Amino acid sequence: MLYLKNVFMKPDGYRGILIRIFLFGLFISLYDVLLHTLFVLLHFTFEWIEFTLEKIIEHTFHTNRKQSQLIVFYLLWLTGFYGFYRLIIILYRTYSSLRKQLFTISYFYQINIAQQWAKLTSIQKLKWTTSVMTSLFFVVFTLM
């Protein structure tokens, strides 16, 4: 463990702290730059796909630019709605699975608590109940 007296006594401690501060600042700045670059690349990719689709539709169906843009727009909306539909299905399945797991964990937790409660003596149960009621009183009293 690193204590403050060791940091101020040894020059290596200063260097370690400065290196950590530098790396932390570098991580934050690179994170911002890399995230921005990623979004720009995603946008360029989207525009390239859209432009390519427009040219394919213009060439294949002999449409003008406005008609092909309209077709691409509706194709992208259809793709987006399909992706959203699949996402909702996945989220629902995940929610159902997590809910089942939570009920199972809750059931075993309740059984464990009931077993622990049954093992306590009457005095221990009285102490436990009194301490819980006192704690709740002080929580409610301080929040009011």
Secondary structure as a PSIPRED ss2 file (coil, helix, strand):
# PSIPRED VFORMAT (PSIPRED V4.0)

   1 M C   1.000  0.000  0.000
   2 L C   1.000  0.000  0.000
   3 Y C   1.000  0.000  0.000
   4 L H   0.000  1.000  0.000
   5 K H   0.000  1.000  0.000
   6 N H   0.000  1.000  0.000
   7 V H   0.000  1.000  0.000
   8 F H   0.000  1.000  0.000
   9 M H   0.000  1.000  0.000
  10 K C   1.000  0.000  0.000
  11 P H   0.000  1.000  0.000
  12 D H   0.000  1.000  0.000
  13 G H   0.000  1.000  0.000
  14 Y H   0.000  1.000  0.000
  15 R H   0.000  1.000  0.000
  16 G H   0.000  1.000  0.000
  17 I H   0.000  1.000  0.000
  18 L H   0.000  1.000  0.000
  19 I H   0.000  1.000  0.000
  20 R H   0.000  1.000  0.000
  21 I H   0.000  1.000  0.000
  22 F H   0.000  1.000  0.000
  23 L H   0.000  1.000  0.000
  24 F H   0.000  1.000  0.000
  25 G H   0.000  1.000  0.000
  26 L H   0.000  1.000  0.000
  27 F H   0.000  1.000  0.000
  28 I H   0.000  1.000  0.000
  29 S H   0.000  1.000  0.000
  30 L H   0.000  1.000  0.000
  31 Y H   0.000  1.000  0.000
  32 D H   0.000  1.000  0.000
  33 V H   0.000  1.000  0.000
  34 L H   0.000  1.000  0.000
  35 L H   0.000  1.000  0.000
  36 H H   0.000  1.000  0.000
  37 T H   0.000  1.000  0.000
  38 L H   0.000  1.000  0.000
  39 F H   0.000  1.000  0.000
  40 V H   0.000  1.000  0.000
  41 L H   0.000  1.000  0.000
  42 L H   0.000  1.000  0.000
  43 H H   0.000  1.000  0.000
  44 F H   0.000  1.000  0.000
  45 T H   0.000  1.000  0.000
  46 F H   0.000  1.000  0.000
  47 E H   0.000  1.000  0.000
  48 W H   0.000  1.000  0.000
  49 I H   0.000  1.000  0.000
  50 E H   0.000  1.000  0.000
  51 F H   0.000  1.000  0.000
  52 T H   0.000  1.000  0.000
  53 L H   0.000  1.000  0.000
  54 E H   0.000  1.000  0.000
  55 K H   0.000  1.000  0.000
  56 I H   0.000  1.000  0.000
  57 I H   0.000  1.000  0.000
  58 E H   0.000  1.000  0.000
  59 H H   0.000  1.000  0.000
  60 T H   0.000  1.000  0.000
  61 F H   0.000  1.000  0.000
  62 H C   1.000  0.000  0.000
  63 T C   1.000  0.000  0.000
  64 N C   1.000  0.000  0.000
  65 R H   0.000  1.000  0.000
  66 K H   0.000  1.000  0.000
  67 Q H   0.000  1.000  0.000
  68 S H   0.000  1.000  0.000
  69 Q H   0.000  1.000  0.000
  70 L H   0.000  1.000  0.000
  71 I H   0.000  1.000  0.000
  72 V H   0.000  1.000  0.000
  73 F H   0.000  1.000  0.000
  74 Y H   0.000  1.000  0.000
  75 L H   0.000  1.000  0.000
  76 L H   0.000  1.000  0.000
  77 W H   0.000  1.000  0.000
  78 L H   0.000  1.000  0.000
  79 T H   0.000  1.000  0.000
  80 G H   0.000  1.000  0.000
  81 F H   0.000  1.000  0.000
  82 Y H   0.000  1.000  0.000
  83 G H   0.000  1.000  0.000
  84 F H   0.000  1.000  0.000
  85 Y H   0.000  1.000  0.000
  86 R H   0.000  1.000  0.000
  87 L H   0.000  1.000  0.000
  88 I H   0.000  1.000  0.000
  89 I H   0.000  1.000  0.000
  90 I H   0.000  1.000  0.000
  91 L H   0.000  1.000  0.000
  92 Y H   0.000  1.000  0.000
  93 R H   0.000  1.000  0.000
  94 T H   0.000  1.000  0.000
  95 Y H   0.000  1.000  0.000
  96 S H   0.000  1.000  0.000
  97 S H   0.000  1.000  0.000
  98 L H   0.000  1.000  0.000
  99 R H   0.000  1.000  0.000
 100 K H   0.000  1.000  0.000
 101 Q H   0.000  1.000  0.000
 102 L H   0.000  1.000  0.000
 103 F H   0.000  1.000  0.000
 104 T H   0.000  1.000  0.000
 105 I H   0.000  1.000  0.000
 106 S H   0.000  1.000  0.000
 107 Y H   0.000  1.000  0.000
 108 F H   0.000  1.000  0.000
 109 Y H   0.000  1.000  0.000
 110 Q H   0.000  1.000  0.000
 111 I H   0.000  1.000  0.000
 112 N H   0.000  1.000  0.000
 113 I H   0.000  1.000  0.000
 114 A H   0.000  1.000  0.000
 115 Q H   0.000  1.000  0.000
 116 Q H   0.000  1.000  0.000
 117 W H   0.000  1.000  0.000
 118 A H   0.000  1.000  0.000
 119 K H   0.000  1.000  0.000
 120 L C   1.000  0.000  0.000
 121 T C   1.000  0.000  0.000
 122 S H   0.000  1.000  0.000
 123 I H   0.000  1.000  0.000
 124 Q H   0.000  1.000  0.000
 125 K H   0.000  1.000  0.000
 126 L H   0.000  1.000  0.000
 127 K H   0.000  1.000  0.000
 128 W H   0.000  1.000  0.000
 129 T H   0.000  1.000  0.000
 130 T H   0.000  1.000  0.000
 131 S H   0.000  1.000  0.000
 132 V H   0.000  1.000  0.000
 133 M H   0.000  1.000  0.000
 134 T H   0.000  1.000  0.000
 135 S H   0.000  1.000  0.000
 136 L H   0.000  1.000  0.000
 137 F H   0.000  1.000  0.000
 138 F H   0.000  1.000  0.000
 139 V H   0.000  1.000  0.000
 140 V H   0.000  1.000  0.000
 141 F H   0.000  1.000  0.000
 142 T H   0.000  1.000  0.000
 143 L H   0.000  1.000  0.000
 144 M C   1.000  0.000  0.000
